[in-house]
Amino acid sequence: MYDLSMTLSYYRMHRIYLAATMGYGLGSDDPEELAYYKKLRKEMDDIKKDEVKKGIPLKWDIPE
């Protein structure tokens, strides 16, 4: 697999990033742009699947 960021300009990468993070469609048939968009969407979906531990645990081992 080759690095897509080397062939896409920063402007195009930023435009694709905004579309992916805001949930918009890409509106392009360019295979490089579609591949980058799908890569970003997959990474975002993977992040959503990871369980995030927040706050203070409510269970403590208190010796009696």
N, CA and C atoms as a LAMMPS dump frame, in Angstrom:
ITEM: TIMESTEP
0
ITEM: NUMBER OF ATOMS
192
ITEM: BOX BOUNDS ff ff ff
-5.0000000000000000e+02 5.0000000000000000e+02
-5.0000000000000000e+02 5.0000000000000000e+02
-5.0000000000000000e+02 5.0000000000000000e+02
ITEM: ATOMS id mol type element x y z
1 1 1 N 0.847 -1.189 0
2 1 2 C 0 0 0
3 1 3 C 0.887 1.245 0
4 2 1 N 0.542 2.186 -0.806
5 2 2 C 1.325 3.407 -0.886
6 2 3 C 0.695 4.49 -0.021
7 3 1 N 1.475 5.498 0.283
8 3 2 C 1.021 6.581 1.154
9 3 3 C 0.171 7.554 0.345
10 4 1 N -1.105 7.648 0.694
11 4 2 C -2.013 8.513 -0.049
12 4 3 C -1.726 9.985 0.176
13 5 1 N -1.167 10.314 1.327
14 5 2 C -0.928 11.72 1.623
15 5 3 C 0.169 12.312 0.731
16 6 1 N 0.944 11.468 0.087
17 6 2 C 1.996 11.983 -0.789
18 6 3 C 1.428 12.448 -2.126
19 7 1 N 0.29 11.888 -2.54
20 7 2 C -0.269 12.257 -3.832
21 7 3 C -1.369 13.306 -3.706
22 8 1 N -1.983 13.433 -2.55
23 8 2 C -3.047 14.412 -2.347
24 8 3 C -2.467 15.707 -1.787
25 9 1 N -2.97 16.822 -2.256
26 9 2 C -2.515 18.098 -1.706
27 9 3 C -3.101 18.28 -0.31
28 10 1 N -2.508 19.17 0.456
29 10 2 C -3 19.431 1.807
30 10 3 C -4.429 19.966 1.772
31 11 1 N -4.745 20.765 0.767
32 11 2 C -6.097 21.303 0.637
33 11 3 C -7.104 20.181 0.429
34 12 1 N -6.789 19.243 -0.447
35 12 2 C -7.691 18.119 -0.71
36 12 3 C -7.817 17.228 0.519
37 13 1 N -6.7 16.977 1.188
38 13 2 C -6.743 16.144 2.396
39 13 3 C -7.601 16.805 3.466
40 14 1 N -7.476 18.113 3.618
41 14 2 C -8.262 18.836 4.619
42 14 3 C -9.747 18.81 4.26
43 15 1 N -10.067 18.991 3.015
44 15 2 C -11.457 18.961 2.561
45 15 3 C -12.067 17.583 2.81
46 16 1 N -11.317 16.526 2.536
47 16 2 C -11.791 15.159 2.757
48 16 3 C -11.941 14.897 4.249
49 17 1 N -10.993 15.392 5.061
50 17 2 C -11.056 15.219 6.5
51 17 3 C -12.318 15.877 7.066
52 18 1 N -12.619 17.085 6.612
53 18 2 C -13.819 17.774 7.084
54 18 3 C -15.077 17.006 6.711
55 19 1 N -15.15 16.507 5.502
56 19 2 C -16.312 15.738 5.066
57 19 3 C -16.466 14.471 5.907
58 20 1 N -15.361 13.795 6.185
59 20 2 C -15.419 12.545 6.946
60 20 3 C -15.824 12.788 8.39
61 21 1 N -15.275 13.812 9.026
62 21 2 C -15.569 14.045 10.44
63 21 3 C -16.959 14.628 10.655
64 22 1 N -17.489 15.342 9.673
65 22 2 C -18.808 15.936 9.823
66 22 3 C -19.919 15.027 9.303
67 23 1 N -19.546 13.874 8.762
68 23 2 C -20.534 12.906 8.313
69 23 3 C -21.108 13.201 6.947
70 24 1 N -20.435 14.027 6.172
71 24 2 C -20.893 14.34 4.822
72 24 3 C -20.361 13.31 3.845
73 25 1 N -21.02 13.201 2.711
74 25 2 C -20.5 12.392 1.629
75 25 3 C -19.368 13.129 0.946
76 26 1 N -18.56 12.405 0.232
77 26 2 C -17.397 13.018 -0.393
78 26 3 C -17.762 13.764 -1.67
79 27 1 N -18.623 13.2 -2.475
80 27 2 C -19.018 13.861 -3.712
81 27 3 C -17.939 13.861 -4.772
82 28 1 N -17.073 12.861 -4.739
83 28 2 C -15.99 12.77 -5.708
84 28 3 C -15.845 11.326 -6.155
85 29 1 N -15.432 11.144 -7.388
86 29 2 C -15.185 9.801 -7.913
87 29 3 C -13.698 9.492 -8.029
88 30 1 N -12.864 10.398 -7.566
89 30 2 C -11.417 10.207 -7.63
90 30 3 C -11.026 9.054 -6.709
91 31 1 N -10.382 8.003 -7.218
92 31 2 C -10.045 6.841 -6.391
93 31 3 C -9.124 7.171 -5.22
94 32 1 N -8.209 8.121 -5.39
95 32 2 C -7.313 8.489 -4.289
96 32 3 C -8.097 9.168 -3.167
97 33 1 N -9 10.07 -3.546
98 33 2 C -9.808 10.754 -2.543
99 33 3 C -10.741 9.778 -1.836
100 34 1 N -11.346 8.861 -2.592
101 34 2 C -12.236 7.864 -1.98
102 34 3 C -11.483 6.962 -1.014
103 35 1 N -10.28 6.557 -1.372
104 35 2 C -9.488 5.693 -0.502
105 35 3 C -9.135 6.42 0.796
106 36 1 N -8.757 7.692 0.69
107 36 2 C -8.412 8.471 1.88
108 36 3 C -9.643 8.683 2.76
109 37 1 N -10.796 8.958 2.146
110 37 2 C -12.05 9.149 2.869
111 37 3 C -12.434 7.862 3.621
112 38 1 N -12.354 6.729 2.933
113 38 2 C -12.703 5.45 3.56
114 38 3 C -11.745 5.125 4.7
115 39 1 N -10.47 5.457 4.532
116 39 2 C -9.476 5.224 5.588
117 39 3 C -9.829 6.045 6.833
118 40 1 N -10.176 7.322 6.639
119 40 2 C -10.548 8.168 7.77
120 40 3 C -11.808 7.667 8.455
121 41 1 N -12.831 7.289 7.68
122 41 2 C -14.085 6.804 8.25
123 41 3 C -13.85 5.512 9.043
124 42 1 N -12.98 4.624 8.532
125 42 2 C -12.685 3.374 9.242
126 42 3 C -11.995 3.668 10.566
127 43 1 N -11.033 4.592 10.559
128 43 2 C -10.346 4.949 11.799
129 43 3 C -11.325 5.549 12.809
130 44 1 N -12.252 6.364 12.33
131 44 2 C -13.232 6.966 13.237
132 44 3 C -14.167 5.908 13.805
133 45 1 N -14.581 4.947 12.983
134 45 2 C -15.433 3.861 13.466
135 45 3 C -14.698 2.997 14.481
136 46 1 N -13.404 2.749 14.255
137 46 2 C -12.61 1.964 15.2
138 46 3 C -12.483 2.694 16.543
139 47 1 N -12.337 4.001 16.499
140 47 2 C -12.228 4.781 17.73
141 47 3 C -13.53 4.712 18.509
142 48 1 N -14.655 4.759 17.825
143 48 2 C -15.96 4.702 18.49
144 48 3 C -16.185 3.355 19.163
145 49 1 N -15.595 2.278 18.609
146 49 2 C -15.777 0.944 19.161
147 49 3 C -14.98 0.732 20.448
148 50 1 N -13.863 1.447 20.597
149 50 2 C -13.037 1.289 21.786
150 50 3 C -13.773 1.807 23.011
151 51 1 N -13.742 1.021 24.061
152 51 2 C -14.392 1.42 25.299
153 51 3 C -13.512 2.442 26.018
154 52 1 N -14.11 3.524 26.409
155 52 2 C -13.39 4.569 27.122
156 52 3 C -13.824 4.514 28.577
157 53 1 N -12.849 4.417 29.464
158 53 2 C -13.151 4.377 30.885
159 53 3 C -13.09 5.797 31.421
160 54 1 N -14.221 6.256 31.925
161 54 2 C -14.308 7.626 32.398
162 54 3 C -14.709 7.635 33.868
163 55 1 N -14.347 8.677 34.514
164 55 2 C -14.821 8.908 35.876
165 55 3 C -14.112 8.082 36.924
166 56 1 N -14.702 8.075 38.089
167 56 2 C -14.155 7.376 39.247
168 56 3 C -14.884 6.045 39.396
169 57 1 N -14.144 4.958 39.604
170 57 2 C -14.819 3.677 39.793
171 57 3 C -15.657 3.698 41.079
172 58 1 N -16.834 3.124 41.006
173 58 2 C -17.739 3.143 42.152
174 58 3 C -17.533 1.95 43.07
175 59 1 N -16.682 1.017 42.703
176 59 2 C -16.415 -0.154 43.526
177 59 3 C -15.042 -0.039 44.146
178 60 1 N -14.994 -0.052 45.44
179 60 2 C -13.707 -0.044 46.136
180 60 3 C -13.603 -1.269 47.013
181 61 1 N -12.409 -1.782 47.119
182 61 2 C -12.162 -2.897 48.031
183 61 3 C -11.804 -2.292 49.394
184 62 1 N -12.784 -2.248 50.281
185 62 2 C -12.573 -1.666 51.604
186 62 3 C -12.437 -2.814 52.608
187 63 1 N -11.268 -2.93 53.217
188 63 2 C -11.098 -3.997 54.23
189 63 3 C -11.945 -3.672 55.466
190 64 1 N -12.527 -4.716 56.009
191 64 2 C -13.37 -4.501 57.211
192 64 3 C -12.684 -4.938 58.465
